[in-house]
Amino acid sequence: MTFFTALLGPLMIVSDDCRVGKLPKKARALLAYLAAQSGQAVSRERLADLLWPYQGSEQARHSLRNCILELRRALGSAADRHLVAGFTHCQLRDVEVDLDDFERLSRSQQRFDLQAAADLYRNEFLADFHIASEPFQEWLAAERDRTLAAVCDVLRRLVALQDAAGEPDAAIRAGRRLVTLDPLSEIGQRALIRAYARAGRRAEALRQYKSCAETLQRELGVTPDVETQKLANEIARRGAAGEPDVAAIAANSQSSSAGRATPCQSPETRHVQRPGAPDAGTEKPRWPCLLPESL
């Protein structure tokens, strides 16, 4: 008899290869919370406080008993094997949970395992799930943050391993997903920029840098840090010698101070010499901190 619960994305419950029918919200929340505990028992007091925080203690425990009965009816014969509801504690046992598989695979150093972990992350933890309970919503928000950080770490390592294994297209796919999940992380942005560059897609690498810089400016009011600018500078240097705006980016990167970059100087306060141009020939860049629109 199989019992599977998916938490990474919308809640999904499958028993004996048949999806469990509709459940009241609190019953779904109870099942999801127990499934996330990796088989550990949870006190009835904790569950009552989590799901019915605005009721008195006795009324909350009564609501919990009714919720467990609803859950048993919905699960049918599977409840006898998988749902343990003792006098003081409740737990799920012998249940397959995608979160457990994700966390196990995410600890691997093998790119195939990391790819499997990334594939398990369908969406954020319990996507679109909400109940009127502040303690439950606080737990939910913390789990969403934790699992998002975990999948981003998986994708960062996956990009590096795929790149080292000579799989540029796979590395780019993983990098794109990483940037989609966390566009403000410059670690992820650099991973994608580097993947594009190593795949020989230099123009796309520079466009990604420009997109990164615009996102950071729009959302945080900052410019890319020195490491990100240095990466773009190195990629730009490998291009054709006659690209003035790329030269402007290179000059801007070289002039940035250590640590997080300070706001860009205005075009009037700096000039950039074209590669190969006479010493007297100078030109003000259109984009002091961003790559040109034409890339």
N, C-alpha and C positions, 0 to 999 in steps of 0.2 A: 504494500500500500504506500503510495507516494503522497507527499504533502510538500508543496513548494510555495514560498512567499518571496515576491520581488519587492524590494524597498527602494532601489535606485531608479527612480522614475515614478510614475503613478503606481499606487499599490496594486499588486496583482496576487491573487490567491488561487492556487490550483490544487485540487485534491483528486487523486485517482484519474489524472488527465482531464478532469472536467473543472472548468472555472466555477468557483463558488459564486452563488447568486448574490443579490443585493443584501447588504448588511447596514444596519443603522450606523451613523457616523461614529458614535462612541464605541461600538463593537469593533469597527474597523481600526479605530485608534488603539484600542486595547490589544488587538491581535498584532498590529504593527509594532507597538512598543515591546511586547513580549518577544516578537521575532528578532528584534534588534539586540536582544540581550545575550545572544549566543548560547542559549540553553540555560542560562542562569535563572534561578527563582527570584521572584520579586514579591515583596510583602503586599498584602492586601491594603494595608494602610497607605503605602506609597502609591499604589494604583488609584485608590480612592481620592487621595490628595491631588494626584496628577490630572484626573479626568473630571472630578466634581469639586473643585476648590471652593466654590461659593456655597456649598451646602454644609450643614452641620455634619459632624463625624458619623453619627448613626445613619443619617439619611444618605450620606455618600457611600457608606458600606452597603446599604440596601440597594442603591443604584448599581453598584458594582455587581452584586449578586444577580440582579435582573439582566445586566449586560452579559454576564457569563452564560446565563441560560439562553439568551438570544444567540450567542456565539455557538453554543453547543447544538442548538437546533439547525443553524445554518451549515455547520460542518458535518452533521449527521454521524455516521459511524466513525469517521476520522477523529472526532472529538475524543472518543474513548482512548485512543492510542496516543494522540498528540497533545491534547490540552489537559494539563494537570491543575486542578483547582482545589488545593487543600484548605484546611481551616485557616491557616495564617499566610500561606504563600500561593502564588500561581506561576506557572511556567509552560513553555512549549518545549516538547522534546521530539527528537527524531524528525526534525523539520529541515528541509533544505532551504537556505536563505541566500539570496544573491550577495548580500552584504558580507557574509562570512567568506564566500568564495572570492569576492573582490579583495578583501583584506589579506587573505592568504596569498593570492596571486600577486598582489602589489608588493609583497616583500621579496619577490623573486628577482634575480639578476638576469634572467633570460628574456630576450625580447618577445618570444612567443607567449610567455606567461604574462608579460606586461601588456601585450596586445589584447589578450583574453580579458585581463582586468579592465582595460579601457573600454572594451566592447560591452562589458556588464553595466557600465555607467550609462544607462539610457537617457537619464535626465537627472535633475537634482533630487536629492533624497525626499521621498514622498511628495513628488511634484503636485502642486495645486491642492494640497491637503491642508485643511484648516478646520479647527473646532474652537468653540468659545471657551477656551481655558488658557489662561496666561501661563501657568506652569508647563502645560503641554507644548504651547507655542515656543516657549523659551528652549525647551529640550529640542524641539524640531529645528529651530534656527541654529542651535549649536551643532547638531548632526549635519545639517546642510553645509555649514562652514567647514566642518571637519572632513566630510567626504569630498567636497569640492577641492580642498587643499590636497587631499590624497590623490585624486585623479589627475590633478595638475602635475604633481610630482611624478606620477606614473608616466604621463605623456612627455615630460621633460627628459626622463631617462630613456624612454622609448625612442625619441627623436635621435638622441646621441648614439644609441645602439644600432638603429637602422642606418644611420649615416655611416657609422664605422663598418657596417656589414655590406656597404655598397648598394643600399636600397634607397636611392634619393627620392623616388616618388612616394614611397611609404613614409619616409621621414617628413616630407612636405605635408602629406595628409595629416599626420599626427601633429605637426606644428600648427597647421591651420586650426585644428580642433582646440589645441591648447590656447591659442590666441582668442578664439571665439569664447571659450569658457572664462578666461581671465585677461581681457585686453589691456589692463593696466599694469600687468606684470612685465617688466622689461626683461626678465630672465626668459620668459616665454617668447616675447617678441624677438629677442636675439636668437633663440633657437630656430625660429622660422626663417629669419633673415639669413642665418648661416646655412640652413638647409637649402634655401633657394640658391645661394651663392655656390655651394659645393655641387649642386646639380647643374651648374653652368647657366642658371637663369638669373643673370646679374641684374637686368632691368627690373625684374620682379622683386629681387632683394632690396633694391633701392626704393622702389615704390612702397614696399612694406615698411621701410624705415620712415618714409614720409608719412605714411598712415599712422605709425606709432607716435611720431612727434606731434601730429595734429591731435591725436586722441589724448595724449598727456597734457597738451596745452589746453584743450577744451575742457577736460574733466578735472584736472588738478592744477592748472595754471603753471606748469613747470615744463622744462625742456628735457630731452633724454639725457641720462647720465653719461659720464665720460666713457664708460665701457661700451655703451651702445653707439655713441658718436664715433668712437675709435673703430668699431667694427664697420660702420658705414663708410668711414674714411678709407679703410683698407680696401674695401670692395670698390670704391670709387677710383682709387689709384690704379686698379687693374684694368680700368676702362680705357677708351680712346683718349688720346692726349688733348684733343680739341674740344672737350665738353666744358664750357665755362661754368655752368651752374654746379656741376660735380666738383670742380675745383673750388668753388665757393664753400661747399659743404666741407671739403677737406680742410680748408683754411680755418673754418669755424671750429671744427673738431680740435685742431691743433691749438687753438687759442683758448679752449675751455679750461677752467681751473680744475684741480683735483676735487673728488667728491661729486655731489650733485651739481649739475651745471647751473650757473646763474642765468637770469633772464638775458636774452640775446641783446647784444649791442645793436643800435640802429644802423641801417646801411650807411648813414652819413659818417659814421665814426670808424669805418674800416674799408679797406679795398683789397682786391684779390688780383694777383697777376695771372694771366692765362699761361698755361704750360706752353713753353716754346715761344712766347711773345717777347718783344723787346722790353727792356727794363722800364722804358718810359710809358708803356701801355698798361693801364690799370682799368678795372671795371668794378662797379659796385654790384654785389649780388642782389637779385630780386628777393630771395628768401634767405635771410641770415641764418636761420636755424632749420629750415625745412628743405627737402629736396624739391626740384623744379616740377611744375605742373606737367611738363611734357614727358616725364619718365613714366 
